[in-house]
Amino acid sequence: MIALVRLRLAGFLRTGRALAPVLAGLLVLGVLYGGGRARPAEAYGVSAVVLFPVLAWQTKILLDVEPDVQRRLARVVAGPARERAAGLLAALVAGLAVVVVALALPWPLGGVTAAAGPGERPALVGVALGLWAHLLALPAAVALGALASRAVTRSAGYGVAVLVTGAVGVVVLGLSGSVAPWLAPPVMATARAVTGPVATGAGLLLTGWAALWAAVALTGYAWARRTGA
């Protein structure tokens, strides 16, 4: 399965398909951090929100690079479960690379400040909370991108519709006062949480919520791929 993960990452990079989401991510981060300095936790909380659709789009592109015939051959050789897992692991690896860039980029751009005033968190704590926010958003973004992939939707139009609907739904359903916030992963709730004191109970609740949402979405992905596509 590791060889299949490497194959998919290599195809994603060598075909140049990785360029579009990378440029989009750099663009949104440049706009985000170009307006002045902010505390790390607040800046990274917003970063996780704006990168969510980019990570989901990157996942869709990565999974769609492989030709359908090659994907079916991999399914026969490696087995359905390993073939699906290899694609998702490749998407997670690519997503982690984006997260690393998102955490490092604001410092040379001057978008965050390490200076802490009275009663404010140290910069290192803010970075840790930012890493947590991004790691909570990543599995959900990968799951959304997988649901939008060609192997599930069968067409580019339906794939884009799933991707856009999911990304917009995360923001709309994540707003304060939403009637059904549980329908979306807690990307917005996490961004709000890192701006204030994060209690252990609240942190565990958000982590469990994110894990459960991603598990349900990935179960739906596996069910949609059951026909052998």
C-alpha positions as CSV (number, residue, x, y, z in Angstrom):
1,M,0.0,0.0,0.0
2,I,2.9,2.4,0.7
3,A,4.0,1.9,-2.9
4,L,0.5,2.9,-4.1
5,V,0.6,6.0,-1.9
6,R,3.9,7.0,-3.4
7,L,2.6,6.3,-6.9
8,R,-0.4,8.6,-6.3
9,L,1.7,11.4,-4.8
10,A,4.2,11.1,-7.7
11,G,1.4,11.4,-10.2
12,F,-0.1,14.4,-8.4
13,L,3.3,16.2,-8.5
14,R,4.7,15.1,-11.8
15,T,1.5,16.0,-13.8
16,G,1.6,19.5,-12.4
17,R,-1.8,19.2,-10.8
18,A,-0.4,20.1,-7.4
19,L,0.3,23.6,-8.7
20,A,-3.2,25.0,-8.7
21,P,-4.1,24.2,-5.0
22,V,-0.6,25.3,-3.9
23,L,-1.0,28.7,-5.6
24,A,-4.6,29.1,-4.3
25,G,-3.3,28.3,-0.8
26,L,-0.5,30.8,-1.0
27,L,-2.9,33.4,-2.4
28,V,-5.4,33.1,0.4
29,L,-2.7,33.0,3.0
30,G,-1.0,36.1,1.5
31,V,-4.2,38.0,1.6
32,L,-4.9,36.9,5.1
33,Y,-1.5,37.9,6.5
34,G,-1.0,40.9,4.4
35,G,-3.3,43.1,6.5
36,G,-1.1,43.4,9.6
37,R,0.0,41.4,12.6
38,A,-2.2,39.3,14.8
39,R,-1.7,36.9,17.7
40,P,-0.8,33.4,16.5
41,A,-3.9,31.6,17.8
42,E,-6.3,34.1,16.2
43,A,-4.4,34.1,12.9
44,Y,-4.1,30.3,12.7
45,G,-7.8,29.8,13.6
46,V,-8.8,31.9,10.5
47,S,-6.1,30.2,8.4
48,A,-7.7,26.8,9.2
49,V,-11.1,28.1,8.0
50,V,-9.8,29.6,4.7
51,L,-7.6,26.6,3.9
52,F,-10.5,24.1,4.4
53,P,-11.8,24.4,0.8
54,V,-8.3,24.5,-0.6
55,L,-7.4,21.2,1.2
56,A,-10.7,19.6,0.0
57,W,-10.0,20.8,-3.6
58,Q,-6.5,19.4,-3.4
59,T,-7.8,16.1,-2.3
60,K,-10.2,15.9,-5.2
61,I,-7.5,16.8,-7.7
62,L,-5.1,14.2,-6.2
63,L,-7.7,11.4,-6.3
64,D,-8.8,12.4,-9.9
65,V,-5.3,12.4,-11.3
66,E,-5.2,8.6,-11.6
67,P,-7.0,7.3,-14.7
68,D,-10.1,5.2,-14.1
69,V,-8.6,2.0,-15.6
70,Q,-5.4,2.3,-13.5
71,R,-7.6,2.8,-10.4
72,R,-9.6,-0.3,-11.1
73,L,-6.4,-2.3,-11.7
74,A,-5.0,-1.1,-8.3
75,R,-8.3,-2.1,-6.8
76,V,-8.0,-5.6,-8.2
77,V,-4.3,-6.0,-7.2
78,A,-4.3,-4.4,-3.8
79,G,-8.0,-4.9,-2.8
80,P,-10.8,-2.4,-2.5
81,A,-10.0,-1.3,1.1
82,R,-6.2,-0.8,0.5
83,E,-6.9,1.0,-2.8
84,R,-9.2,3.5,-1.0
85,A,-6.9,3.8,2.0
86,A,-3.9,4.6,-0.3
87,G,-5.7,7.5,-1.9
88,L,-6.8,8.9,1.4
89,L,-3.3,8.5,2.9
90,A,-1.8,10.3,-0.1
91,A,-4.3,13.1,0.4
92,L,-3.4,13.4,4.1
93,V,0.3,13.6,3.3
94,A,-0.3,16.3,0.8
95,G,-2.6,18.1,3.2
96,L,0.0,17.9,6.0
97,A,2.5,19.6,3.7
98,V,0.0,22.5,3.2
99,V,-0.5,22.7,7.0
100,V,3.3,23.0,7.6
101,V,3.5,25.8,5.0
102,A,0.4,27.5,6.6
103,L,2.1,27.4,10.0
104,A,5.4,28.7,8.8
105,L,4.4,31.3,6.2
106,P,3.0,34.1,8.4
107,W,6.3,34.6,10.3
108,P,8.5,35.8,7.3
109,L,5.5,37.7,6.0
110,G,5.1,39.6,9.4
111,G,1.5,38.4,9.7
112,V,1.9,37.3,13.4
113,T,3.6,38.6,16.4
114,A,5.4,36.8,19.1
115,A,5.1,39.7,21.6
116,A,2.6,38.8,24.4
117,G,1.0,41.4,26.5
118,P,-0.3,41.0,30.1
119,G,-2.8,38.1,30.3
120,E,-2.1,37.0,26.7
121,R,-1.0,33.6,25.7
122,P,2.7,33.0,24.9
123,A,3.4,32.6,21.1
124,L,4.3,28.9,21.5
125,V,0.8,28.2,23.0
126,G,-0.8,30.0,20.1
127,V,1.2,28.0,17.6
128,A,0.1,24.8,19.3
129,L,-3.5,25.8,19.2
130,G,-3.1,26.7,15.5
131,L,-1.6,23.3,14.8
132,W,-4.6,21.8,16.6
133,A,-7.1,23.8,14.5
134,H,-5.5,22.8,11.3
135,L,-5.2,19.1,12.2
136,L,-8.9,19.1,13.1
137,A,-9.8,20.6,9.7
138,L,-7.6,18.4,7.6
139,P,-9.4,15.0,8.0
140,A,-12.8,16.6,7.3
141,A,-11.4,18.4,4.2
142,V,-9.9,15.1,2.9
143,A,-13.3,13.4,3.5
144,L,-15.1,16.2,1.6
145,G,-12.6,16.1,-1.3
146,A,-13.0,12.3,-1.4
147,L,-16.8,12.6,-1.6
148,A,-16.3,15.0,-4.5
149,S,-13.9,12.8,-6.4
150,R,-14.7,11.4,-9.8
151,A,-14.8,7.9,-8.5
152,V,-17.9,8.9,-6.4
153,T,-19.6,11.6,-8.4
154,R,-18.8,10.2,-11.9
155,S,-18.8,13.7,-13.4
156,A,-16.8,16.9,-13.0
157,G,-20.0,19.0,-12.6
158,Y,-21.4,16.9,-9.7
159,G,-17.9,16.9,-8.1
160,V,-17.7,20.6,-8.2
161,A,-21.2,20.9,-6.8
162,V,-20.4,18.6,-3.9
163,L,-17.2,20.5,-3.2
164,V,-18.8,23.9,-3.3
165,T,-21.8,22.9,-1.3
166,G,-19.7,21.3,1.4
167,A,-17.3,24.2,1.7
168,V,-20.2,26.7,1.9
169,G,-22.0,24.5,4.3
170,V,-19.1,24.4,6.7
171,V,-19.2,28.2,6.9
172,V,-23.0,28.7,7.0
173,L,-23.7,25.8,9.4
174,G,-20.7,26.8,11.6
175,L,-22.0,30.3,12.3
176,S,-23.0,31.1,15.8
177,G,-26.6,30.3,16.4
178,S,-26.8,27.7,13.6
179,V,-29.8,25.4,13.9
180,A,-27.8,22.3,12.9
181,P,-24.0,22.9,13.5
182,W,-23.5,19.2,13.9
183,L,-24.1,18.7,10.2
184,A,-20.7,20.3,9.5
185,P,-17.2,19.7,10.9
186,P,-16.3,22.1,13.7
187,V,-14.0,24.3,11.6
188,M,-15.7,27.5,12.5
189,A,-16.3,26.5,16.1
190,T,-12.6,25.7,16.5
191,A,-11.6,29.1,15.0
192,R,-13.8,30.8,17.6
193,A,-12.5,28.6,20.4
194,V,-8.8,29.4,19.9
195,T,-9.5,33.1,20.3
196,G,-10.4,32.6,23.9
197,P,-9.5,30.3,26.8
198,V,-9.8,26.7,25.5
199,A,-11.0,24.4,28.3
200,T,-9.9,20.8,28.2
201,G,-13.5,19.6,28.0
202,A,-14.3,21.9,25.1
203,G,-11.1,20.9,23.3
204,L,-12.0,17.2,23.7
205,L,-15.5,17.9,22.5
206,L,-14.3,19.6,19.4
207,T,-11.8,16.9,18.7
208,G,-14.3,14.2,19.0
209,W,-16.8,16.1,16.9
210,A,-14.3,16.5,14.1
211,A,-13.2,12.9,14.3
212,L,-16.8,11.6,14.3
213,W,-17.8,13.8,11.3
214,A,-14.8,12.7,9.3
215,A,-15.5,9.1,10.2
216,V,-19.1,9.3,9.0
217,A,-18.1,11.1,5.8
218,L,-15.3,8.6,5.0
219,T,-17.8,5.8,5.7
220,G,-20.1,7.4,3.1
221,Y,-17.1,7.5,0.7
222,A,-16.4,3.8,1.2
223,W,-20.1,3.0,0.7
224,A,-20.2,5.0,-2.5
225,R,-17.1,3.2,-3.8
226,R,-18.6,-0.3,-3.0
227,T,-19.6,-0.9,-6.6
228,G,-16.0,-1.2,-7.7
229,A,-15.5,2.2,-9.4
